[in-house]
Amino acid sequence: MTAHKPTLLVPKLRFPEFQADSTWLAPQLAELYGFKRTNSLSRDKLNYTTGTIRNIHYGDIHTKFKPLFRVAKERVPFVNPDVLTNGFDDDAFCEEGDIVLADASEDLEDVGKAIEIISLDGERVVAGMHTILASRRSRVPTVGFGGQLFQTAAVRAAIKKEAQGAKVYGISANRISTVLVPVPPTAAEQQKIADCLGSLDDMITAEGRKLETLRQHKQGLMQQLFPQEGETLPRLRFPEFRDVWNETNLQAECRNVAAGSDKIDPDGEYDLYGSTGVIGKTSRGTYDGKFLLVARVGANAGMLTVATGRFGVTDNTLVVLLKNPSKVDFVSQYLKNLGLNKLTSDRDNH
């Protein structure tokens, strides 16, 4: 396959030392990457304690792995020792610079979500269920640049255009092979961009640790400010509130619970909510007011969102209308404290 003739492709912002360089290239994805074998091991074939081969599951790409994947800094499951691994030949193992994409998602926004293998630290790693493993044909792009490239709006939009499906969206190596990917003409410029964006990722990670500390502090307060199981009063109360709490159930507080039915319309004017929050626009503003939304399927089952105003909801999400809308925020916090997502069925096996 031959490279496409370059067109006038220059970013709006370019480092001074590369201003005089030629324009960026726009090859098809398959000109830069070849596609390697993946496996279909389900969660029950994986564990987090023992093994010699680690497995990248598509659900972890959706929910926890960083776009720049360093195996030593991620919690990656092992393939169970009793699973026959003689099918994992050399072509099945990940290499640094490889891209692993999730080939399926319940939300269009997440289909084709990708990570780049930055460092393996001697570990043997394979790409698992519902993934596409793209391996560089040469040293282009440089390690660290590919992970940023697959997060760009242009590449994400091009990959989403190749998605097929209704309730579950999917892509294939064949369908995304013609996606055009913009690449600087020199390794030096690729590395400069990778280093710049990578340093920002490091800052975001550091701020994320601070945010996680605050989340844990909040979680501790919630355990004190809400009654625990088997108790009728919270252990910590504000001085001005000493009345006895009333016990009820969610069904008694609800006027209606229904699944959404709205669809994505890029030209729509209303926010469209899916299982992960706002996933796009819709022309149908079916709901107007303040509602509690509960993701009902997939890896995000049990996730809670409070939505206000006029909006639409996909069929992956339940819409809970309370008799008293002023209680929505309180009920949402209570259910989060209860751990509603942990009560949903076998989320790790989806």
N, C-alpha and C positions, 0 to 999 in steps of 0.2 A: 504494500500500500504506500503510495507516494504522498508526501506532504502537500497541503494546499498552498497555492501561491499566496503570500502574505498580502493583506489589505492594509489600509491606513488604520492601524490599531495602536493608539497611544493613550495611556491613562491620563486623567486630568492632573494628577499629582505624580511627579517623578523626581527621584533624587537627582541633585545637580550634576553629579559625575556621570549620569547616564543620559543627560539631555540630548547629547549629540549622537547617541547610538541609534541604530535602525529601529523601525517600528516593531512592536510585539508580533509574535506569530499566533496563528489560530488553527492549529492542527485538530483533526478529529481525535477523540479520546483514544480510540483503538490504535492510533499512530504512536501514542506515547506509552500505552499500557496494553499488555496481553492479559488474558484472563486464565486464572488457575483454578484447580479443583477445590470445592468446599464439601462439607459433610452435612448430614441431616440429623445429628445427635440431639435428642430432646433433653430437657433439663434433668430427667431422671437418670441420664447417663453421665451426669457431671457431678462434681463435688468440690468443696473448698478446702479439703484437708490433705489429700494425698494423690500422687500421680506424677507422671513424667512429661505429659503433654497438656498444655493449656488450650482452652477452646473459647473463641470469641463468638458469643451468642448474639443474634440480632437484637434481642430485647435489651441487652446491656448497652449496645450502641445507642438505642433510643433513650435510655434512662440514666446512664451514669458515666460511660467512658468519655474522656476528653477527646476533642478532635485531634490533638497531637498525642498519640497513645504511647506511653512508656510503661512497659509491662511491670516494672518494679514499683510503679506508683499507682497501679490499678488493682482492683480485686478481681482477678480472672480465675474462673473455675478450671479444675483439672478434668480431663477425661477419666472416667472410672477405670481403675486398674484391670477390671474383668472384661472391659470392652476390647475386642480385637482391633489392634492398631496397625496390623500389617498392610491395611489398605492406605495408610498414610505414607505414600512415597515422597520423594524429595520435592515433587511438584506441588504437594499439598501444604507445605509449611510456609509460613509467612516470612518475608524478608523485610529489612528496614527500607523504607521508601514505598512499601506496598500501601494501597488504599483498600479498605474494607468497607463496603456499603451495605446497609440494610435494604434488602430487596422488597420488603413488604411493610405496610403500615396501614392502620385504620384511618389515619388522617393524611391527606395529600401533602400537607406541609412537611411531614416527616419522612416520606418515602424517599429512598436514596440517601438518607443521612449517612455521613461518611466519617471515618477516622483514618489517620495516616500512622503507620507503624514507624515510630521515631527511634525507639531502642528496644531490643529484645533481651539484653543482658545474658546471652547464652541460653535462654529458655527456648524450648520448641513450642511453637504456637500455631494452631490451625484455625481456619475460619469456618464457622458452623452453620447451623440452620438459618435459612433465609438470608444468606449473605452472598455478596459478589466480591471475589478477591481479584483485584487488579494489580498486576506487577509491572514495574517499569521495564520498558524494552532496553533502555540505556540508563545513563545517569541524569536524564532529564525527565521530570523536574528534579531539582536538588532536594535532598531530604529536608523536610520542614516547610518547603514551599507548597507541596501538594496538599497538605492538610489545610492550609489557608485557602488555596485555590478552590477546593471543593465546598468551602463555606460561602463563597462569593455569591451575590444575588444572581448574576448572569448564569453561572454554572448550575446553581440550584434550580433556577427557573427552567433551564433547558432539560434537566433530568426529570423534573416534575411533568413536563410536557410529554414525556415518553411513558408515563405511568398509565396503567390500564386497571380497570376494576370499578366497582360501585361501592360496596360496604368496606372492602379491603382493596387497597391500591397496591400494584406490584410493578416492578421493572425487571428487565433481564439484561444480561451482558450484551446480547445482540441489539436490543433496542437503544441502549445508551452508547453504543460504540461509535455512533456518528455525531455525538454531541461535540460541539466545538469548544475547545478549552484555550483561553488566552494565556500565553507564556512569554516572559521576557526573552530576548534573543541571546542573552549571555547568562552563564551560571552565576556570575558575580552579582548581577542585578536581582536574580531570583533569591540568592542568599541574603542580600541586603534587605529585601522585603520580608523574608522569613524571619530574620533576626529582629527587625523592627516590630512586627506583629507578635512574634514570640515573646518579646519583652513585655508587651502589653498583656499577653496571656498570663505571664508570671505575676504581674501586678493584680490582675483580676483574681487569680488563685489566692494570693495573699489576702485580698479584701474578702474573698469568700470564706477564708478561715475565721476572720473576724465576725462575719455574718453568721457563720455556724455557731460561734460562741454565743451570740445574741439569741439565736434560735433555741439553743439548749437552755439558756436562762429563761426564755419565755415558756418553754415546755415545763420547766420546773415550777414556774408560777402557776401555770394552768393546772398542774397536779394539785396545787394547794387551793386554788380559787374555785374549783369545781368539786362537788362531792365524788368520792371514790366509790367503787363498787361495794355495795353493802352498807354504805353510809348515807345519811340523809342531809348532812350539812357539810359545807366545805371546811377544810382545816384552817384556812386563812380567810378572814373577812375584813372589809373596810369598816372602820369604827361606826360610821353612820348607818350601816345596814345590819340589823340584828334579828330581823323577822325570820320565821321558819320558812324554808324552801318548800314549794309545792311539787309533788312528784306526778308526772304525767308520762305519756308516750308519744312518739312522733306521729303515729297515725291519728291520735286525737287532735294534734295541732295542725294537721294537713287538710287543706280543702281539696287538693287534687295532686296526683303524681302521674306523669305521662312521659313517654319517650318523644324526643323531637323528631321532626321529619323534614327539616329544611336542607337545601343543597347549596353548594358553593356557586356563586355567580360573581365573577371578577368585576362586573359592572354594577353590582348591587350597592345599596347605600347603608345597609345595616350590618353590624358585626355578626359573624356566625361562630357560635361556640361548638367545640367538639370536646373530646375527652381530655384534652390538654389545655383547654382555655380557648381564646379566640384563634381560629385557624384560617379566617378569611372573611369575605363579604358575601352577603346574600340579598336577594331582592325581596325576600319575604321577612318582614318584621313581625313574626307570629306572636311574640310575647312583648308585653309592654308593662313595666313595673319593676318590682324587686323580687327576684326568685333565687332559690338555692338549686344549683345544678350538680348532679352526681354522675360521674363517669361510670358506665355500667358494664363495660367489657374491656378485655385486653389488659396490657401491663399497667394501665392507669386506673383500673377499676377501683372505685371508692374515692377517687380524687374529688374534692369539693371546690366549687367556685360560686361566688356570689355575683350575680349579674343584675344590672339595673338599666333602666331606659327601655328602648325598643331594640329587639335583637332576634336572631334565629338560632335554632339548635339542631344539630344532627341527630340521627337515630342512635348514635353511640352513647347518648347522654340522657339522663332522666331529668325532667323539670319538676321541681317540688314547689307547689304553691301553698304557702302557709295561710292560715286563717287570719293571722295577724302579721303582716309583712314587716312590722317593726322588730319582730323577733328573729328575722333571718340571720343577722350577724351573730347573735348569741347562739342560735342553734348550730350554725356553721362551726363556731369555735368549740362548742360542746362535742360535736361529732368528731372533730379533729382530735380533741383531747381523748375521746373514747378510742380513737384509732379505727375509724370506719374502714379504711383501706385494708387493714389487717384482717378484717372479718370477712372480706370477699373471698371467693373460692379460688384456690390454687393459681394465683396470678402468675407465679413463676413458670407455670407449665404452658402458658399461652405463647 
